[in-house]
Amino acid sequence: MKKDIMEYRGYFGSAHYSDDDEVFFGKLEYIRALISYEGTDVSSLQKAFKEAVDDYLAFCKETGKEPEKPFKGTFNIRIDPDLHKKLVETATDHGVTLNAYIKDILTHAVSRDHV
């Protein structure tokens, strides 16, 4: 993960600093719910982040709402229909599903970026 991201209980929080307000602040990332927190120093920001996650999970439990997960393992993309057709044809030629083919392409793409 990026260096300005904290992780706790499978949730990710940003870390920023406002020179004008002299405060650290952030929000839970990669979910739709807007949950923010702030602190006067790094320790208090980390503590506020963890409390925000715990409060969010407690609220979801109390209200019977399923907590959002940052990464579900599925996502949708929009591509040109001709590209879609070519991808399906190529996957079929390789004897795999479109999902498996795209997963392989993406795995190779990110592994090259992290070398």
C-alpha positions in Angstrom: 0.0 0.0 0.0 1.0 3.6 -0.3 3.0 5.2 2.4 0.2 7.6 3.4 -2.3 4.8 4.0 -2.9 3.1 7.4 -4.4 -0.4 7.7 -6.5 -1.8 10.5 -8.9 -4.8 10.6 -9.0 -4.9 6.7 -9.8 -1.2 6.3 -7.6 1.5 4.9 -7.3 5.1 6.0 -5.6 8.1 4.5 -3.2 10.4 6.4 -2.9 14.0 5.5 -1.8 17.2 7.2 -3.4 20.7 7.0 -0.8 23.3 7.7 -3.5 26.0 8.0 -5.4 24.1 10.7 -2.3 22.4 12.1 -4.2 19.1 12.2 -3.7 15.6 10.7 -6.8 14.2 9.1 -8.0 11.4 6.9 -10.9 9.2 5.9 -11.6 5.5 5.3 -10.6 4.7 1.7 -12.0 2.3 -0.8 -15.5 2.2 0.5 -18.5 4.5 -0.3 -19.3 5.4 3.3 -17.8 8.8 4.3 -16.0 8.2 7.6 -13.4 10.8 8.6 -11.1 11.3 11.6 -8.5 13.7 12.7 -5.7 14.1 15.3 -3.1 16.6 16.5 -0.2 14.3 15.9 0.6 11.0 14.3 -0.3 8.9 17.3 -3.6 10.6 17.8 -4.4 10.3 14.1 -3.7 6.5 14.2 -5.8 6.2 17.3 -8.7 8.1 15.7 -8.4 6.0 12.6 -8.7 2.8 14.6 -11.6 4.2 16.6 -13.4 5.2 13.4 -13.1 1.6 12.0 -14.3 0.2 15.3 -17.2 2.6 15.5 -18.2 1.9 11.9 -18.2 -1.9 12.5 -20.2 -1.4 15.8 -22.7 0.8 14.0 -23.2 -1.7 11.2 -23.7 -4.5 13.8 -26.2 -2.5 15.8 -28.2 -1.5 12.7 -28.0 -4.9 11.1 -26.2 -3.4 8.1 -23.5 -5.4 6.3 -20.2 -3.5 6.5 -18.7 -2.5 3.2 -15.4 -4.2 2.4 -12.7 -2.2 0.7 -11.8 -4.9 -1.9 -14.5 -7.5 -2.8 -12.4 -9.1 -5.6 -14.8 -8.0 -8.3 -15.1 -4.9 -10.4 -16.7 -3.8 -13.6 -15.0 -2.0 -16.5 -16.4 -0.6 -19.7 -14.5 -1.4 -22.9 -15.2 -1.2 -26.6 -17.4 -4.1 -27.8 -14.7 -5.0 -30.4 -12.1 -5.3 -27.7 -14.5 -7.4 -25.6 -15.0 -9.7 -28.6 -11.2 -10.0 -29.2 -10.6 -10.8 -25.5 -13.2 -13.5 -25.5 -11.8 -15.0 -28.7 -8.2 -15.0 -27.4 -9.3 -16.5 -24.1 -11.1 -19.2 -25.9 -8.1 -19.9 -28.1 -6.1 -20.3 -24.9 -8.7 -22.7 -23.4 -9.6 -20.5 -20.5 -12.5 -18.3 -19.5 -12.5 -14.6 -20.1 -12.3 -14.0 -16.3 -9.2 -16.3 -16.0 -7.6 -14.6 -19.0 -8.1 -11.1 -17.7 -6.9 -12.1 -14.2 -3.7 -13.5 -15.8 -3.1 -10.3 -17.8 -3.7 -8.1 -14.7 -1.5 -10.3 -12.5 1.4 -10.0 -15.0 0.8 -6.2 -15.4 1.1 -5.5 -11.7 4.0 -7.9 -11.1 6.0 -6.0 -13.8 5.3 -2.7 -12.0 6.6 -4.1 -8.7 9.9 -5.5 -9.9 
